[in-house]
Amino acid sequence: MTTKTIVIIGCGGMGLAIARRLGAGRRLCIADSSNEVLSAAQDTLTDDGYMIETFQVDFSDYASVSGFAQAAASQGPIEAVIHTAGLSPSAGSAQKILEVDLLGTANAIEAFLEVAQSGMSMVCIASMAGHMGSGLSSELERHLATAPREQLLDHPALNIDPSDHHGPARAYGLSKRGNILRVQAAAKIWGRVGGRVNSVSPGVISTKTGRQEINDPAGKFIAMSPVGRVGTPQDIVNAVAFLASSQSSFITGNDILVDGGVVSSLKWDSP
């Protein structure tokens, strides 16, 4: 029997949680930009009995991402690709966030399309921030969705002044909106090879990165949640596992918002 492959791009807290859920009885191919993070993930997952191979990848470089896709595909049929790599607003400059979160996701969608086959599912982790921006022009949204990847960052709205204190948050919101739109636009061409591509938009989640944001203005969203709690990695894993499975075979080009109802509350609560 051929062992199928699960690809995890980004092995922070979210990536590791997803790897544990999906990786049993599968070959795990895990990519990250940090060798230190990869080494820790390999030790942890190997000790727990998972089959794992790690790859250092520069997410903003298409050749690096494409090389990883080809290497992962050479290991056997890929069942699912889960793209979790990204920087939060507190983790980098506006330019770096655009390169990793926006361009990096576009690179992954295109690189794994090259090796996609019938039944393969890709899930990209976006954010509720991608649902909260208002006033984006239809021209900018079309650019984010369909611009050739090598031209994706070449738009005036993405030229953010490094001295702008709010620049990283703006870059993050634009990137995550771009992730959602890029997935929508990619669904048709993925369907031609029998594959599916979707996204999941987490709210405030209790991971290492998420806990950093709780102490920022984003922390107020917990109080606004109808569910009344912070999200857990398992909340996101459940959504990802569904989209990665055959149970969601009629779902593609879609986004599942897993935010405890925050976006709905922002939209409809009385002032």
Secondary structure as GFF3:
##gff-version 3
##sequence-region A 1 271
A	DSSP	beta_strand	5	9	.	.	.	ID=ss1
A	DSSP	alpha_helix	13	22	.	.	.	ID=ss2
A	DSSP	beta_strand	27	32	.	.	.	ID=ss3
A	DSSP	alpha_helix	35	47	.	.	.	ID=ss4
A	DSSP	beta_strand	51	56	.	.	.	ID=ss5
A	DSSP	alpha_helix	62	73	.	.	.	ID=ss6
A	DSSP	beta_strand	78	83	.	.	.	ID=ss7
A	DSSP	alpha_helix	94	97	.	.	.	ID=ss8
A	DSSP	pi_helix	98	103	.	.	.	ID=ss9
A	DSSP	alpha_helix	104	113	.	.	.	ID=ss10
A	DSSP	beta_strand	121	125	.	.	.	ID=ss11
A	DSSP	three_ten_helix	128	131	.	.	.	ID=ss12
A	DSSP	alpha_helix	138	146	.	.	.	ID=ss13
A	DSSP	three_ten_helix	149	151	.	.	.	ID=ss14
A	DSSP	three_ten_helix	156	158	.	.	.	ID=ss15
A	DSSP	alpha_helix	167	192	.	.	.	ID=ss16
A	DSSP	beta_strand	196	202	.	.	.	ID=ss17
A	DSSP	alpha_helix	208	214	.	.	.	ID=ss18
A	DSSP	three_ten_helix	217	219	.	.	.	ID=ss19
A	DSSP	alpha_helix	220	224	.	.	.	ID=ss20
A	DSSP	alpha_helix	233	244	.	.	.	ID=ss21
A	DSSP	three_ten_helix	246	248	.	.	.	ID=ss22
A	DSSP	beta_strand	255	258	.	.	.	ID=ss23
A	DSSP	alpha_helix	262	268	.	.	.	ID=ss24
###
